[in-house]
Amino acid sequence: MVFRKLYSKNVSDIQLRNDSIDDSAFKLDVQQDEVVYTLKKEEHINVNGAIPGTTIDKPHTIIKAQGEATFTKLVNTKESTIYDGVTFTGDSLLVSVTNGTVIFNNCVFMRGYASDATIPFAQVSQGAYASFVGCRFQSDRDDEVMNGAGFVVLNDALNPVTNVSVVGGSNHTTWTNSNTTDLGIV
């Protein structure tokens, strides 16, 4: 298994070479034929520091936090992905799962206290699947609660409740989940 560090788009080729890194290894378009890619290739990405929002569209992607890894804008996931130990922050929708099966393992989701209560922390579209295992949901306030009433995880109303599970985590927001299977949330 090969892991690589994810760099911001603002990092130049010279900086990559100075870090003794072959910049050709950092191209996300590894394979053009998606069927071959799906069967034979996985993306293993180590992340660290503040990372702007992104779209994950390669199947079987694994994103693992190295140190403090924080996505600061919307992360749109279009293919099966595992997020491990990553933090998502912002004042609007943090994560959108539009396709595939996505697992969030030991992740932190943090929104601003006064964020729009009509927008959830995470949203799962019709036909997609997601599991939030050992995740923490909170606001940026010291007491970690959110203003008003809203949804933390929102599963599309046309999905069965079993498409989205929230297991063994903590919800400090006072908001609830919608159309999800919840187990062991404190």
N, C-alpha and C positions, 0 to 999 in steps of 0.2 A: 504494500500500500504506500503510495507516494502522497505526502502532504506538501502543500505550498502555501506561502504567506500571501494574502491578498493585499495589494497596495492600492492606494487611491489613484484615480485617473491622472492626478496632477504630478505623479512621480515620473521623472524623465528617464529615458534609457540610460543616460549617464549615471544617474543615481542608482539605478538597478545594478549596473555593472560595478559601480563603486561598492555596492553591498555584496559583491561576488556572486551575483545572481544572473543567470542566463535569461535575458528578457524574452526569448522565444518560448520559454516554458510557461509564460504568464498569459498567453493568449487563450481566451475562453472558447473560441471556436476551434476546438481540437479536431473535430471530425465534421465533415459536411453531411454525411449520410446519417440521418437521425436513427434509422433502424439499427445500423451497425453500432452506433454510439450507445444506444439503449442496451444492446445485448452485451457489449464488451467493455464499456468504459464508464467509470464513475469519476465525478469531480470531488476531490477531497480538498477543502479550502480551510486553512487556518487563518483566523482573523484576529486583529489586535488594534486597539485604539478606536477613535471615532470614525465611523464609516457612513457615508451618505446612503440614502435609500437605493435599492437596486431591484432588478427583476431577475429571478432565477428561472431560466427556461431550459436548462439541461437536466435530463432525467438522472435520478440516483445521485444527486448532489448531497454532500455532507459538509456542513459548515460548523466548525468547532472553534470556540473561543480559546485564545491563547492570552492569558492575562485579562485585562479589561477590554472587552470587545463590545462596542455599542453602535447599533444602527440608529441614526439620528433622523431618518425620514422613512416614509412608507417602503416596506419590503413586499413586493408582489411575487408570489410563488406560483408558477404555472406548471411545475412538474414535481414529481415525488422528491422530497428533500427532508433531511434531518438537520435540525438546528440544535447544537449542544452547548449550553452554558452562555448563550448570547444574550445581551440586553437590547431591548427595543425602547426608544424614548421618543417623545414628541407630544404635540397638542391635538393631533387628529388621529385618523386610523393608522395603526402601527403596522399591521400585518394583514394582507389579503391573500387568501388561498383560493385560487380560481380553478385548479385542476390537480389531479394526482392525489397521493397520500402523503401528508406532511406530519412530521413528528417534531414537537418542541420539547426538548429534554432539559430540565433545570434552567430554564430561561427566565429572565425578568422583563416584565412589561410595565413601563412607567409613563403615565401621562400627567400633564399639568392639571392641578386641582380644578381650575375653572374651565377645563376643556368642554366642548360642545357635548352635552349628554345624549344627543341623538346619534352620535357616531360611536361605535364600539371600539374597544382596544384591538380586537381581532375579528375578522369576518371570513366565513367559509361559504363559497358560492355553491350553487346547485351542482350536484354530481361529484364534488370534491370531498375528501376525508381529511380529518386532522385529529391529532392527539396531543394534549398538553399534559406532560408528565412532570410532576415536581416543580411546576412553574409558580412564580410569584407575580401577582397583579397588585399595583399600588399607584398612588399619586405621588407628586413631588413634595407634598407637605410632610412635616415631621410625624403626624399621626397617620399618614398614608391614605386617608379617606378621600373620596371624590365628592364634588359638589353635585347636588341633585340626584336623580335616579336615571340609570342607563344600563347598558349591557357591556359586560367585559368581553365575552366570547359570543358571537352571534352566528348561529348556523342558519343557512337559508331555510325558509319555512317549507320549501318543497322537498328538502332532504329528510330522510328518517332521522330520528333522534340519535340513532346509533352511529351516524356518520362522524360525529364529533364527540370526543370524550375529554373530560378534564379530570385528571386523576392525581391524588396525593400532593396537591400544591396548596398555596395559600392565596386568599383573596382578601385584601385589606381595604378594598375600595368602597364597600357598602353597596356596590352595583351587583347585579346578578348575571347569570349566563342565560341564553335563550336557545331552546331546542337542542340541548346537549345532554349527554350522559355524564353525571358528576359522581365522583366517588372519592371520599376521604379528603375533601377540601376543608381547610381550617381557616 
